[in-house]
């Protein structure tokens, strides 16, 4: 049986999740770590589908900027075979 190819159309974002070292207190600072990754509804769907061995090629139609952040999103998508 031929595996179907999928086209996802929609939002392409760069998500940044911040992790605080401890709970915030009024007028005090704390350390923070962050994880930056590709995100957005269509992006997330495309990356999940790309890991399904019953599906052929997964494509994503969306727009990203021509800058370092856009390059990071495209790199992340390529790493996930989208």
LUMLUMDREN-2810 file (N, C-alpha, C; in Angstrom, 1 decimal):
<atoms>
<atom><aa>X</aa><ch>A</ch><at>N</at><xx>0.8</xx><yy>-1.2</yy><zz>0.0</zz></atom>
<atom><aa>X</aa><ch>A</ch><at>CA</at><xx>0.0</xx><yy>0.0</yy><zz>0.0</zz></atom>
<atom><aa>X</aa><ch>A</ch><at>C</at><xx>0.9</xx><yy>1.2</yy><zz>0.0</zz></atom>
<atom><aa>X</aa><ch>A</ch><at>N</at><xx>0.5</xx><yy>2.2</yy><zz>-0.8</zz></atom>
<atom><aa>X</aa><ch>A</ch><at>CA</at><xx>1.3</xx><yy>3.5</yy><zz>-0.9</zz></atom>
<atom><aa>X</aa><ch>A</ch><at>C</at><xx>1.0</xx><yy>4.3</yy><zz>0.3</zz></atom>
<atom><aa>X</aa><ch>A</ch><at>N</at><xx>2.0</xx><yy>4.9</yy><zz>0.9</zz></atom>
<atom><aa>X</aa><ch>A</ch><at>CA</at><xx>1.9</xx><yy>5.8</yy><zz>2.0</zz></atom>
<atom><aa>X</aa><ch>A</ch><at>C</at><xx>1.4</xx><yy>7.2</yy><zz>1.5</zz></atom>
<atom><aa>X</aa><ch>A</ch><at>N</at><xx>0.4</xx><yy>7.8</yy><zz>2.1</zz></atom>
<atom><aa>X</aa><ch>A</ch><at>CA</at><xx>-0.1</xx><yy>9.1</yy><zz>1.7</zz></atom>
<atom><aa>X</aa><ch>A</ch><at>C</at><xx>0.9</xx><yy>10.2</yy><zz>2.1</zz></atom>
<atom><aa>X</aa><ch>A</ch><at>N</at><xx>1.0</xx><yy>11.2</yy><zz>1.2</zz></atom>
<atom><aa>X</aa><ch>A</ch><at>CA</at><xx>1.8</xx><yy>12.4</yy><zz>1.5</zz></atom>
<atom><aa>X</aa><ch>A</ch><at>C</at><xx>0.8</xx><yy>13.4</yy><zz>2.1</zz></atom>
<atom><aa>X</aa><ch>A</ch><at>N</at><xx>1.3</xx><yy>14.2</yy><zz>3.0</zz></atom>
<atom><aa>X</aa><ch>A</ch><at>CA</at><xx>0.4</xx><yy>15.2</yy><zz>3.8</zz></atom>
<atom><aa>X</aa><ch>A</ch><at>C</at><xx>1.0</xx><yy>16.6</yy><zz>3.6</zz></atom>
<atom><aa>X</aa><ch>A</ch><at>N</at><xx>0.0</xx><yy>17.5</yy><zz>3.4</zz></atom>
<atom><aa>X</aa><ch>A</ch><at>CA</at><xx>0.4</xx><yy>19.0</yy><zz>3.4</zz></atom>
<atom><aa>X</aa><ch>A</ch><at>C</at><xx>-0.3</xx><yy>19.6</yy><zz>4.6</zz></atom>
<atom><aa>X</aa><ch>A</ch><at>N</at><xx>0.4</xx><yy>20.2</yy><zz>5.5</zz></atom>
<atom><aa>X</aa><ch>A</ch><at>CA</at><xx>-0.1</xx><yy>21.0</yy><zz>6.6</zz></atom>
<atom><aa>X</aa><ch>A</ch><at>C</at><xx>0.0</xx><yy>22.5</yy><zz>6.2</zz></atom>
<atom><aa>X</aa><ch>A</ch><at>N</at><xx>-1.1</xx><yy>23.2</yy><zz>6.4</zz></atom>
<atom><aa>X</aa><ch>A</ch><at>CA</at><xx>-1.1</xx><yy>24.7</yy><zz>6.1</zz></atom>
<atom><aa>X</aa><ch>A</ch><at>C</at><xx>-1.5</xx><yy>25.5</yy><zz>7.3</zz></atom>
<atom><aa>X</aa><ch>A</ch><at>N</at><xx>-0.7</xx><yy>26.4</yy><zz>7.7</zz></atom>
<atom><aa>X</aa><ch>A</ch><at>CA</at><xx>-1.1</xx><yy>27.3</yy><zz>8.8</zz></atom>
<atom><aa>X</aa><ch>A</ch><at>C</at><xx>0.1</xx><yy>27.9</yy><zz>9.5</zz></atom>
<atom><aa>X</aa><ch>A</ch><at>N</at><xx>0.0</xx><yy>28.1</yy><zz>10.8</zz></atom>
<atom><aa>X</aa><ch>A</ch><at>CA</at><xx>0.9</xx><yy>29.0</yy><zz>11.5</zz></atom>
<atom><aa>X</aa><ch>A</ch><at>C</at><xx>2.3</xx><yy>28.3</yy><zz>11.7</zz></atom>
<atom><aa>X</aa><ch>A</ch><at>N</at><xx>3.3</xx><yy>29.1</yy><zz>11.6</zz></atom>
<atom><aa>X</aa><ch>A</ch><at>CA</at><xx>4.7</xx><yy>28.7</yy><zz>11.9</zz></atom>
<atom><aa>X</aa><ch>A</ch><at>C</at><xx>5.2</xx><yy>29.7</yy><zz>12.9</zz></atom>
<atom><aa>X</aa><ch>A</ch><at>N</at><xx>5.5</xx><yy>29.3</yy><zz>14.1</zz></atom>
<atom><aa>X</aa><ch>A</ch><at>CA</at><xx>6.0</xx><yy>30.2</yy><zz>15.1</zz></atom>
<atom><aa>X</aa><ch>A</ch><at>C</at><xx>7.3</xx><yy>29.7</yy><zz>15.6</zz></atom>
<atom><aa>X</aa><ch>A</ch><at>N</at><xx>8.0</xx><yy>30.6</yy><zz>16.4</zz></atom>
<atom><aa>X</aa><ch>A</ch><at>CA</at><xx>9.1</xx><yy>30.2</yy><zz>17.2</zz></atom>
<atom><aa>X</aa><ch>A</ch><at>C</at><xx>8.7</xx><yy>30.3</yy><zz>18.6</zz></atom>
<atom><aa>X</aa><ch>A</ch><at>N</at><xx>8.6</xx><yy>29.2</yy><zz>19.3</zz></atom>
<atom><aa>X</aa><ch>A</ch><at>CA</at><xx>8.2</xx><yy>29.2</yy><zz>20.7</zz></atom>
<atom><aa>X</aa><ch>A</ch><at>C</at><xx>9.4</xx><yy>29.3</yy><zz>21.6</zz></atom>
<atom><aa>X</aa><ch>A</ch><at>N</at><xx>9.2</xx><yy>30.1</yy><zz>22.7</zz></atom>
<atom><aa>X</aa><ch>A</ch><at>CA</at><xx>10.3</xx><yy>30.1</yy><zz>23.7</zz></atom>
<atom><aa>X</aa><ch>A</ch><at>C</at><xx>9.6</xx><yy>29.8</yy><zz>25.0</zz></atom>
<atom><aa>X</aa><ch>A</ch><at>N</at><xx>10.0</xx><yy>28.8</yy><zz>25.7</zz></atom>
<atom><aa>X</aa><ch>A</ch><at>CA</at><xx>9.5</xx><yy>28.4</yy><zz>27.0</zz></atom>
<atom><aa>X</aa><ch>A</ch><at>C</at><xx>10.6</xx><yy>28.8</yy><zz>28.0</zz></atom>
<atom><aa>X</aa><ch>A</ch><at>N</at><xx>10.2</xx><yy>29.5</yy><zz>29.1</zz></atom>
<atom><aa>X</aa><ch>A</ch><at>CA</at><xx>11.1</xx><yy>30.0</yy><zz>30.1</zz></atom>
<atom><aa>X</aa><ch>A</ch><at>C</at><xx>10.9</xx><yy>29.1</yy><zz>31.4</zz></atom>
<atom><aa>X</aa><ch>A</ch><at>N</at><xx>12.0</xx><yy>28.7</yy><zz>32.0</zz></atom>
<atom><aa>X</aa><ch>A</ch><at>CA</at><xx>12.0</xx><yy>27.9</yy><zz>33.2</zz></atom>
<atom><aa>X</aa><ch>A</ch><at>C</at><xx>12.7</xx><yy>28.7</yy><zz>34.3</zz></atom>
<atom><aa>X</aa><ch>A</ch><at>N</at><xx>12.0</xx><yy>29.1</yy><zz>35.3</zz></atom>
<atom><aa>X</aa><ch>A</ch><at>CA</at><xx>12.6</xx><yy>29.8</yy><zz>36.4</zz></atom>
<atom><aa>X</aa><ch>A</ch><at>C</at><xx>13.3</xx><yy>28.9</yy><zz>37.4</zz></atom>
<atom><aa>X</aa><ch>A</ch><at>N</at><xx>14.4</xx><yy>29.4</yy><zz>38.0</zz></atom>
<atom><aa>X</aa><ch>A</ch><at>CA</at><xx>15.1</xx><yy>28.6</yy><zz>39.0</zz></atom>
<atom><aa>X</aa><ch>A</ch><at>C</at><xx>14.3</xx><yy>28.5</yy><zz>40.3</zz></atom>
<atom><aa>X</aa><ch>A</ch><at>N</at><xx>13.5</xx><yy>29.5</yy><zz>40.6</zz></atom>
<atom><aa>X</aa><ch>A</ch><at>CA</at><xx>12.6</xx><yy>29.4</yy><zz>41.8</zz></atom>
<atom><aa>X</aa><ch>A</ch><at>C</at><xx>11.4</xx><yy>30.3</yy><zz>41.6</zz></atom>
<atom><aa>X</aa><ch>A</ch><at>N</at><xx>10.4</xx><yy>30.2</yy><zz>42.5</zz></atom>
<atom><aa>X</aa><ch>A</ch><at>CA</at><xx>9.2</xx><yy>31.0</yy><zz>42.3</zz></atom>
<atom><aa>X</aa><ch>A</ch><at>C</at><xx>9.6</xx><yy>32.5</yy><zz>42.5</zz></atom>
<atom><aa>X</aa><ch>A</ch><at>N</at><xx>8.9</xx><yy>33.3</yy><zz>41.7</zz></atom>
<atom><aa>X</aa><ch>A</ch><at>CA</at><xx>9.2</xx><yy>34.7</yy><zz>41.7</zz></atom>
<atom><aa>X</aa><ch>A</ch><at>C</at><xx>8.7</xx><yy>35.4</yy><zz>43.1</zz></atom>
<atom><aa>X</aa><ch>A</ch><at>N</at><xx>9.5</xx><yy>36.3</yy><zz>43.6</zz></atom>
<atom><aa>X</aa><ch>A</ch><at>CA</at><xx>9.1</xx><yy>37.0</yy><zz>44.7</zz></atom>
<atom><aa>X</aa><ch>A</ch><at>C</at><xx>9.1</xx><yy>38.5</yy><zz>44.4</zz></atom>
<atom><aa>X</aa><ch>A</ch><at>N</at><xx>8.3</xx><yy>39.3</yy><zz>45.0</zz></atom>
<atom><aa>X</aa><ch>A</ch><at>CA</at><xx>8.1</xx><yy>40.7</yy><zz>44.7</zz></atom>
<atom><aa>X</aa><ch>A</ch><at>C</at><xx>9.5</xx><yy>41.4</yy><zz>44.8</zz></atom>
<atom><aa>X</aa><ch>A</ch><at>N</at><xx>9.8</xx><yy>42.2</yy><zz>43.8</zz></atom>
<atom><aa>X</aa><ch>A</ch><at>CA</at><xx>11.0</xx><yy>43.0</yy><zz>43.7</zz></atom>
<atom><aa>X</aa><ch>A</ch><at>C</at><xx>12.3</xx><yy>42.2</yy><zz>43.9</zz></atom>
<atom><aa>X</aa><ch>A</ch><at>N</at><xx>12.3</xx><yy>40.9</yy><zz>43.5</zz></atom>
<atom><aa>X</aa><ch>A</ch><at>CA</at><xx>13.5</xx><yy>40.0</yy><zz>43.5</zz></atom>
<atom><aa>X</aa><ch>A</ch><at>C</at><xx>13.6</xx><yy>39.4</yy><zz>42.1</zz></atom>
<atom><aa>X</aa><ch>A</ch><at>N</at><xx>14.8</xx><yy>39.1</yy><zz>41.7</zz></atom>
<atom><aa>X</aa><ch>A</ch><at>CA</at><xx>15.1</xx><yy>38.5</yy><zz>40.4</zz></atom>
<atom><aa>X</aa><ch>A</ch><at>C</at><xx>15.5</xx><yy>37.0</yy><zz>40.7</zz></atom>
<atom><aa>X</aa><ch>A</ch><at>N</at><xx>15.4</xx><yy>36.2</yy><zz>39.7</zz></atom>
<atom><aa>X</aa><ch>A</ch><at>CA</at><xx>15.8</xx><yy>34.8</yy><zz>39.7</zz></atom>
<atom><aa>X</aa><ch>A</ch><at>C</at><xx>16.4</xx><yy>34.4</yy><zz>38.4</zz></atom>
<atom><aa>X</aa><ch>A</ch><at>N</at><xx>17.1</xx><yy>33.4</yy><zz>38.4</zz></atom>
<atom><aa>X</aa><ch>A</ch><at>CA</at><xx>17.7</xx><yy>32.9</yy><zz>37.2</zz></atom>
<atom><aa>X</aa><ch>A</ch><at>C</at><xx>16.6</xx><yy>32.2</yy><zz>36.3</zz></atom>
<atom><aa>X</aa><ch>A</ch><at>N</at><xx>16.9</xx><yy>32.2</yy><zz>35.0</zz></atom>
<atom><aa>X</aa><ch>A</ch><at>CA</at><xx>16.0</xx><yy>31.6</yy><zz>34.0</zz></atom>
<atom><aa>X</aa><ch>A</ch><at>C</at><xx>16.7</xx><yy>30.9</yy><zz>33.0</zz></atom>
<atom><aa>X</aa><ch>A</ch><at>N</at><xx>16.2</xx><yy>29.7</yy><zz>32.6</zz></atom>
<atom><aa>X</aa><ch>A</ch><at>CA</at><xx>16.6</xx><yy>29.0</yy><zz>31.4</zz></atom>
<atom><aa>X</aa><ch>A</ch><at>C</at><xx>15.5</xx><yy>29.0</yy><zz>30.4</zz></atom>
<atom><aa>X</aa><ch>A</ch><at>N</at><xx>15.9</xx><yy>28.9</yy><zz>29.1</zz></atom>
<atom><aa>X</aa><ch>A</ch><at>CA</at><xx>14.8</xx><yy>28.9</yy><zz>28.1</zz></atom>
<atom><aa>X</aa><ch>A</ch><at>C</at><xx>15.1</xx><yy>27.8</yy><zz>27.1</zz></atom>
<atom><aa>X</aa><ch>A</ch><at>N</at><xx>14.0</xx><yy>27.3</yy><zz>26.5</zz></atom>
<atom><aa>X</aa><ch>A</ch><at>CA</at><xx>14.1</xx><yy>26.3</yy><zz>25.4</zz></atom>
<atom><aa>X</aa><ch>A</ch><at>C</at><xx>13.4</xx><yy>27.0</yy><zz>24.2</zz></atom>
<atom><aa>X</aa><ch>A</ch><at>N</at><xx>14.0</xx><yy>27.1</yy><zz>23.1</zz></atom>
<atom><aa>X</aa><ch>A</ch><at>CA</at><xx>13.5</xx><yy>27.7</yy><zz>21.9</zz></atom>
<atom><aa>X</aa><ch>A</ch><at>C</at><xx>13.3</xx><yy>26.6</yy><zz>20.8</zz></atom>
<atom><aa>X</aa><ch>A</ch><at>N</at><xx>12.0</xx><yy>26.5</yy><zz>20.3</zz></atom>
<atom><aa>X</aa><ch>A</ch><at>CA</at><xx>11.8</xx><yy>25.5</yy><zz>19.3</zz></atom>
<atom><aa>X</aa><ch>A</ch><at>C</at><xx>10.7</xx><yy>26.0</yy><zz>18.3</zz></atom>
<atom><aa>X</aa><ch>A</ch><at>N</at><xx>10.6</xx><yy>25.3</yy><zz>17.2</zz></atom>
<atom><aa>X</aa><ch>A</ch><at>CA</at><xx>9.5</xx><yy>25.6</yy><zz>16.2</zz></atom>
<atom><aa>X</aa><ch>A</ch><at>C</at><xx>8.2</xx><yy>25.2</yy><zz>16.8</zz></atom>
<atom><aa>X</aa><ch>A</ch><at>N</at><xx>7.2</xx><yy>26.0</yy><zz>16.5</zz></atom>
<atom><aa>X</aa><ch>A</ch><at>CA</at><xx>5.8</xx><yy>25.7</yy><zz>17.1</zz></atom>
<atom><aa>X</aa><ch>A</ch><at>C</at><xx>4.8</xx><yy>26.3</yy><zz>16.1</zz></atom>
<atom><aa>X</aa><ch>A</ch><at>N</at><xx>3.6</xx><yy>26.3</yy><zz>16.6</zz></atom>
<atom><aa>X</aa><ch>A</ch><at>CA</at><xx>2.4</xx><yy>26.7</yy><zz>15.9</zz></atom>
<atom><aa>X</aa><ch>A</ch><at>C</at><xx>1.6</xx><yy>25.5</yy><zz>15.5</zz></atom>
<atom><aa>X</aa><ch>A</ch><at>N</at><xx>0.3</xx><yy>25.6</yy><zz>15.3</zz></atom>
<atom><aa>X</aa><ch>A</ch><at>CA</at><xx>-0.6</xx><yy>24.5</yy><zz>15.1</zz></atom>
<atom><aa>X</aa><ch>A</ch><at>C</at><xx>-0.2</xx><yy>23.6</yy><zz>13.9</zz></atom>
<atom><aa>X</aa><ch>A</ch><at>N</at><xx>0.0</xx><yy>24.2</yy><zz>12.8</zz></atom>
<atom><aa>X</aa><ch>A</ch><at>CA</at><xx>0.4</xx><yy>23.4</yy><zz>11.6</zz></atom>
<atom><aa>X</aa><ch>A</ch><at>C</at><xx>1.8</xx><yy>22.8</yy><zz>11.7</zz></atom>
<atom><aa>X</aa><ch>A</ch><at>N</at><xx>2.7</xx><yy>23.6</yy><zz>12.3</zz></atom>
<atom><aa>X</aa><ch>A</ch><at>CA</at><xx>4.1</xx><yy>23.1</yy><zz>12.5</zz></atom>
<atom><aa>X</aa><ch>A</ch><at>C</at><xx>4.1</xx><yy>21.9</yy><zz>13.5</zz></atom>
<atom><aa>X</aa><ch>A</ch><at>N</at><xx>3.4</xx><yy>22.0</yy><zz>14.6</zz></atom>
<atom><aa>X</aa><ch>A</ch><at>CA</at><xx>3.3</xx><yy>20.9</yy><zz>15.5</zz></atom>
<atom><aa>X</aa><ch>A</ch><at>C</at><xx>2.7</xx><yy>19.6</yy><zz>14.9</zz></atom>
<atom><aa>X</aa><ch>A</ch><at>N</at><xx>1.6</xx><yy>19.8</yy><zz>14.1</zz></atom>
<atom><aa>X</aa><ch>A</ch><at>CA</at><xx>0.9</xx><yy>18.7</yy><zz>13.5</zz></atom>
<atom><aa>X</aa><ch>A</ch><at>C</at><xx>1.9</xx><yy>18.1</yy><zz>12.5</zz></atom>
<atom><aa>X</aa><ch>A</ch><at>N</at><xx>2.6</xx><yy>18.9</yy><zz>11.7</zz></atom>
<atom><aa>X</aa><ch>A</ch><at>CA</at><xx>3.5</xx><yy>18.4</yy><zz>10.7</zz></atom>
<atom><aa>X</aa><ch>A</ch><at>C</at><xx>4.6</xx><yy>17.5</yy><zz>11.3</zz></atom>
<atom><aa>X</aa><ch>A</ch><at>N</at><xx>5.2</xx><yy>18.0</yy><zz>12.4</zz></atom>
<atom><aa>X</aa><ch>A</ch><at>CA</at><xx>6.3</xx><yy>17.3</yy><zz>13.1</zz></atom>
<atom><aa>X</aa><ch>A</ch><at>C</at><xx>5.8</xx><yy>16.0</yy><zz>13.7</zz></atom>
<atom><aa>X</aa><ch>A</ch><at>N</at><xx>4.6</xx><yy>15.9</yy><zz>14.2</zz></atom>
<atom><aa>X</aa><ch>A</ch><at>CA</at><xx>4.0</xx><yy>14.7</yy><zz>14.8</zz></atom>
<atom><aa>X</aa><ch>A</ch><at>C</at><xx>3.8</xx><yy>13.7</yy><zz>13.6</zz></atom>
<atom><aa>X</aa><ch>A</ch><at>N</at><xx>3.2</xx><yy>14.2</yy><zz>12.6</zz></atom>
<atom><aa>X</aa><ch>A</ch><at>CA</at><xx>2.9</xx><yy>13.3</yy><zz>11.4</zz></atom>
<atom><aa>X</aa><ch>A</ch><at>C</at><xx>4.2</xx><yy>12.7</yy><zz>10.8</zz></atom>
<atom><aa>X</aa><ch>A</ch><at>N</at><xx>5.2</xx><yy>13.5</yy><zz>10.8</zz></atom>
<atom><aa>X</aa><ch>A</ch><at>CA</at><xx>6.5</xx><yy>13.1</yy><zz>10.1</zz></atom>
<atom><aa>X</aa><ch>A</ch><at>C</at><xx>7.1</xx><yy>11.9</yy><zz>10.8</zz></atom>
<atom><aa>X</aa><ch>A</ch><at>N</at><xx>6.7</xx><yy>11.7</yy><zz>12.1</zz></atom>
<atom><aa>X</aa><ch>A</ch><at>CA</at><xx>7.2</xx><yy>10.5</yy><zz>12.8</zz></atom>
<atom><aa>X</aa><ch>A</ch><at>C</at><xx>6.3</xx><yy>9.3</yy><zz>12.8</zz></atom>
<atom><aa>X</aa><ch>A</ch><at>N</at><xx>5.3</xx><yy>9.4</yy><zz>11.9</zz></atom>
<atom><aa>X</aa><ch>A</ch><at>CA</at><xx>4.4</xx><yy>8.2</yy><zz>11.8</zz></atom>
<atom><aa>X</aa><ch>A</ch><at>C</at><xx>4.9</xx><yy>7.4</yy><zz>10.5</zz></atom>
<atom><aa>X</aa><ch>A</ch><at>N</at><xx>5.2</xx><yy>6.2</yy><zz>10.8</zz></atom>
<atom><aa>X</aa><ch>A</ch><at>CA</at><xx>5.8</xx><yy>5.3</yy><zz>9.7</zz></atom>
<atom><aa>X</aa><ch>A</ch><at>C</at><xx>4.7</xx><yy>4.9</yy><zz>8.7</zz></atom>
<atom><aa>X</aa><ch>A</ch><at>N</at><xx>3.4</xx><yy>5.3</yy><zz>8.9</zz></atom>
<atom><aa>X</aa><ch>A</ch><at>CA</at><xx>2.4</xx><yy>4.9</yy><zz>7.9</zz></atom>
<atom><aa>X</aa><ch>A</ch><at>C</at><xx>2.1</xx><yy>6.1</yy><zz>7.0</zz></atom>
<atom><aa>X</aa><ch>A</ch><at>N</at><xx>2.8</xx><yy>7.2</yy><zz>7.1</zz></atom>
<atom><aa>X</aa><ch>A</ch><at>CA</at><xx>2.7</xx><yy>8.4</yy><zz>6.3</zz></atom>
<atom><aa>X</aa><ch>A</ch><at>C</at><xx>3.9</xx><yy>8.6</yy><zz>5.5</zz></atom>
<atom><aa>X</aa><ch>A</ch><at>N</at><xx>3.7</xx><yy>9.0</yy><zz>4.2</zz></atom>
<atom><aa>X</aa><ch>A</ch><at>CA</at><xx>4.8</xx><yy>9.3</yy><zz>3.3</zz></atom>
<atom><aa>X</aa><ch>A</ch><at>C</at><xx>5.5</xx><yy>10.7</yy><zz>3.7</zz></atom>
<atom><aa>X</aa><ch>A</ch><at>N</at><xx>5.7</xx><yy>11.5</yy><zz>2.7</zz></atom>
<atom><aa>X</aa><ch>A</ch><at>CA</at><xx>6.3</xx><yy>12.8</yy><zz>3.0</zz></atom>
<atom><aa>X</aa><ch>A</ch><at>C</at><xx>5.3</xx><yy>13.8</yy><zz>3.6</zz></atom>
<atom><aa>X</aa><ch>A</ch><at>N</at><xx>5.8</xx><yy>14.6</yy><zz>4.5</zz></atom>
<atom><aa>X</aa><ch>A</ch><at>CA</at><xx>5.0</xx><yy>15.6</yy><zz>5.2</zz></atom>
<atom><aa>X</aa><ch>A</ch><at>C</at><xx>5.6</xx><yy>17.0</yy><zz>4.8</zz></atom>
<atom><aa>X</aa><ch>A</ch><at>N</at><xx>4.7</xx><yy>17.9</yy><zz>4.3</zz></atom>
<atom><aa>X</aa><ch>A</ch><at>CA</at><xx>5.0</xx><yy>19.2</yy><zz>3.8</zz></atom>
<atom><aa>X</aa><ch>A</ch><at>C</at><xx>4.3</xx><yy>20.2</yy><zz>4.7</zz></atom>
<atom><aa>X</aa><ch>A</ch><at>N</at><xx>4.9</xx><yy>21.4</yy><zz>4.8</zz></atom>
<atom><aa>X</aa><ch>A</ch><at>CA</at><xx>4.3</xx><yy>22.5</yy><zz>5.6</zz></atom>
<atom><aa>X</aa><ch>A</ch><at>C</at><xx>4.3</xx><yy>23.8</yy><zz>4.7</zz></atom>
<atom><aa>X</aa><ch>A</ch><at>N</at><xx>3.1</xx><yy>24.4</yy><zz>4.6</zz></atom>
<atom><aa>X</aa><ch>A</ch><at>CA</at><xx>3.0</xx><yy>25.6</yy><zz>3.9</zz></atom>
<atom><aa>X</aa><ch>A</ch><at>C</at><xx>2.7</xx><yy>26.7</yy><zz>4.9</zz></atom>
<atom><aa>X</aa><ch>A</ch><at>N</at><xx>3.7</xx><yy>27.6</yy><zz>5.1</zz></atom>
<atom><aa>X</aa><ch>A</ch><at>CA</at><xx>3.5</xx><yy>28.7</yy><zz>6.0</zz></atom>
<atom><aa>X</aa><ch>A</ch><at>C</at><xx>4.6</xx><yy>29.7</yy><zz>5.7</zz></atom>
<atom><aa>X</aa><ch>A</ch><at>N</at><xx>4.8</xx><yy>30.7</yy><zz>6.5</zz></atom>
<atom><aa>X</aa><ch>A</ch><at>CA</at><xx>5.8</xx><yy>31.7</yy><zz>6.2</zz></atom>
<atom><aa>X</aa><ch>A</ch><at>C</at><xx>6.7</xx><yy>32.0</yy><zz>7.4</zz></atom>
<atom><aa>X</aa><ch>A</ch><at>N</at><xx>7.9</xx><yy>32.2</yy><zz>7.2</zz></atom>
<atom><aa>X</aa><ch>A</ch><at>CA</at><xx>8.9</xx><yy>32.5</yy><zz>8.2</zz></atom>
<atom><aa>X</aa><ch>A</ch><at>C</at><xx>9.8</xx><yy>33.6</yy><zz>7.7</zz></atom>
<atom><aa>X</aa><ch>A</ch><at>N</at><xx>10.4</xx><yy>34.4</yy><zz>8.7</zz></atom>
<atom><aa>X</aa><ch>A</ch><at>CA</at><xx>11.2</xx><yy>35.5</yy><zz>8.3</zz></atom>
<atom><aa>X</aa><ch>A</ch><at>C</at><xx>12.6</xx><yy>35.0</yy><zz>7.8</zz></atom>
<atom><aa>X</aa><ch>A</ch><at>N</at><xx>13.2</xx><yy>35.9</yy><zz>7.0</zz></atom>
<atom><aa>X</aa><ch>A</ch><at>CA</at><xx>14.6</xx><yy>35.6</yy><zz>6.6</zz></atom>
<atom><aa>X</aa><ch>A</ch><at>C</at><xx>15.6</xx><yy>36.2</yy><zz>7.6</zz></atom>
<atom><aa>X</aa><ch>A</ch><at>N</at><xx>15.7</xx><yy>35.5</yy><zz>8.7</zz></atom>
<atom><aa>X</aa><ch>A</ch><at>CA</at><xx>16.6</xx><yy>36.0</yy><zz>9.8</zz></atom>
<atom><aa>X</aa><ch>A</ch><at>C</at><xx>17.0</xx><yy>34.8</yy><zz>10.6</zz></atom>
<atom><aa>X</aa><ch>A</ch><at>N</at><xx>17.7</xx><yy>35.0</yy><zz>11.7</zz></atom>
<atom><aa>X</aa><ch>A</ch><at>CA</at><xx>18.2</xx><yy>33.9</yy><zz>12.5</zz></atom>
<atom><aa>X</aa><ch>A</ch><at>C</at><xx>17.1</xx><yy>33.0</yy><zz>13.0</zz></atom>
<atom><aa>X</aa><ch>A</ch><at>N</at><xx>16.0</xx><yy>33.7</yy><zz>13.5</zz></atom>
<atom><aa>X</aa><ch>A</ch><at>CA</at><xx>14.9</xx><yy>33.0</yy><zz>14.0</zz></atom>
<atom><aa>X</aa><ch>A</ch><at>C</at><xx>14.2</xx><yy>32.1</yy><zz>13.0</zz></atom>
<atom><aa>X</aa><ch>A</ch><at>N</at><xx>14.0</xx><yy>32.7</yy><zz>11.8</zz></atom>
<atom><aa>X</aa><ch>A</ch><at>CA</at><xx>13.4</xx><yy>31.9</yy><zz>10.7</zz></atom>
<atom><aa>X</aa><ch>A</ch><at>C</at><xx>14.3</xx><yy>30.7</yy><zz>10.3</zz></atom>
<atom><aa>X</aa><ch>A</ch><at>N</at><xx>15.6</xx><yy>30.9</yy><zz>10.3</zz></atom>
<atom><aa>X</aa><ch>A</ch><at>CA</at><xx>16.6</xx><yy>29.9</yy><zz>10.0</zz></atom>
<atom><aa>X</aa><ch>A</ch><at>C</at><xx>16.4</xx><yy>28.7</yy><zz>11.0</zz></atom>
<atom><aa>X</aa><ch>A</ch><at>N</at><xx>16.2</xx><yy>29.1</yy><zz>12.3</zz></atom>
<atom><aa>X</aa><ch>A</ch><at>CA</at><xx>16.1</xx><yy>28.1</yy><zz>13.4</zz></atom>
<atom><aa>X</aa><ch>A</ch><at>C</at><xx>14.8</xx><yy>27.3</yy><zz>13.1</zz></atom>
<atom><aa>X</aa><ch>A</ch><at>N</at><xx>13.8</xx><yy>27.9</yy><zz>12.8</zz></atom>
<atom><aa>X</aa><ch>A</ch><at>CA</at><xx>12.5</xx><yy>27.2</yy><zz>12.5</zz></atom>
<atom><aa>X</aa><ch>A</ch><at>C</at><xx>12.7</xx><yy>26.2</yy><zz>11.3</zz></atom>
<atom><aa>X</aa><ch>A</ch><at>N</at><xx>13.3</xx><yy>26.7</yy><zz>10.2</zz></atom>
<atom><aa>X</aa><ch>A</ch><at>CA</at><xx>13.5</xx><yy>25.9</yy><zz>9.1</zz></atom>
<atom><aa>X</aa><ch>A</ch><at>C</at><xx>14.4</xx><yy>24.7</yy><zz>9.4</zz></atom>
<atom><aa>X</aa><ch>A</ch><at>N</at><xx>15.4</xx><yy>24.9</yy><zz>10.2</zz></atom>
<atom><aa>X</aa><ch>A</ch><at>CA</at><xx>16.4</xx><yy>23.9</yy><zz>10.6</zz></atom>
<atom><aa>X</aa><ch>A</ch><at>C</at><xx>15.7</xx><yy>22.8</yy><zz>11.4</zz></atom>
<atom><aa>X</aa><ch>A</ch><at>N</at><xx>14.8</xx><yy>23.3</yy><zz>12.3</zz></atom>
<atom><aa>X</aa><ch>A</ch><at>CA</at><xx>14.1</xx><yy>22.3</yy><zz>13.2</zz></atom>
<atom><aa>X</aa><ch>A</ch><at>C</at><xx>13.1</xx><yy>21.5</yy><zz>12.3</zz></atom>
<atom><aa>X</aa><ch>A</ch><at>N</at><xx>12.5</xx><yy>22.1</yy><zz>11.4</zz></atom>
<atom><aa>X</aa><ch>A</ch><at>CA</at><xx>11.6</xx><yy>21.4</yy><zz>10.5</zz></atom>
<atom><aa>X</aa><ch>A</ch><at>C</at><xx>12.4</xx><yy>20.3</yy><zz>9.7</zz></atom>
<atom><aa>X</aa><ch>A</ch><at>N</at><xx>13.5</xx><yy>20.7</yy><zz>9.1</zz></atom>
<atom><aa>X</aa><ch>A</ch><at>CA</at><xx>14.3</xx><yy>19.8</yy><zz>8.3</zz></atom>
<atom><aa>X</aa><ch>A</ch><at>C</at><xx>14.8</xx><yy>18.7</yy><zz>9.2</zz></atom>
<atom><aa>X</aa><ch>A</ch><at>N</at><xx>15.2</xx><yy>18.9</yy><zz>10.4</zz></atom>
<atom><aa>X</aa><ch>A</ch><at>CA</at><xx>15.6</xx><yy>17.9</yy><zz>11.4</zz></atom>
<atom><aa>X</aa><ch>A</ch><at>C</at><xx>14.5</xx><yy>16.9</yy><zz>11.6</zz></atom>
<atom><aa>X</aa><ch>A</ch><at>N</at><xx>13.3</xx><yy>17.3</yy><zz>11.5</zz></atom>
<atom><aa>X</aa><ch>A</ch><at>CA</at><xx>12.1</xx><yy>16.4</yy><zz>11.7</zz></atom>
<atom><aa>X</aa><ch>A</ch><at>C</at><xx>11.5</xx><yy>15.9</yy><zz>10.4</zz></atom>
<atom><aa>X</aa><ch>A</ch><at>N</at><xx>12.3</xx><yy>16.0</yy><zz>9.3</zz></atom>
<atom><aa>X</aa><ch>A</ch><at>CA</at><xx>11.8</xx><yy>15.5</yy><zz>8.0</zz></atom>
<atom><aa>X</aa><ch>A</ch><at>C</at><xx>10.6</xx><yy>16.1</yy><zz>7.5</zz></atom>
<atom><aa>X</aa><ch>A</ch><at>N</at><xx>10.4</xx><yy>17.4</yy><zz>7.7</zz></atom>
<atom><aa>X</aa><ch>A</ch><at>CA</at><xx>9.2</xx><yy>18.2</yy><zz>7.2</zz></atom>
<atom><aa>X</aa><ch>A</ch><at>C</at><xx>9.7</xx><yy>19.1</yy><zz>6.1</zz></atom>
</atoms>
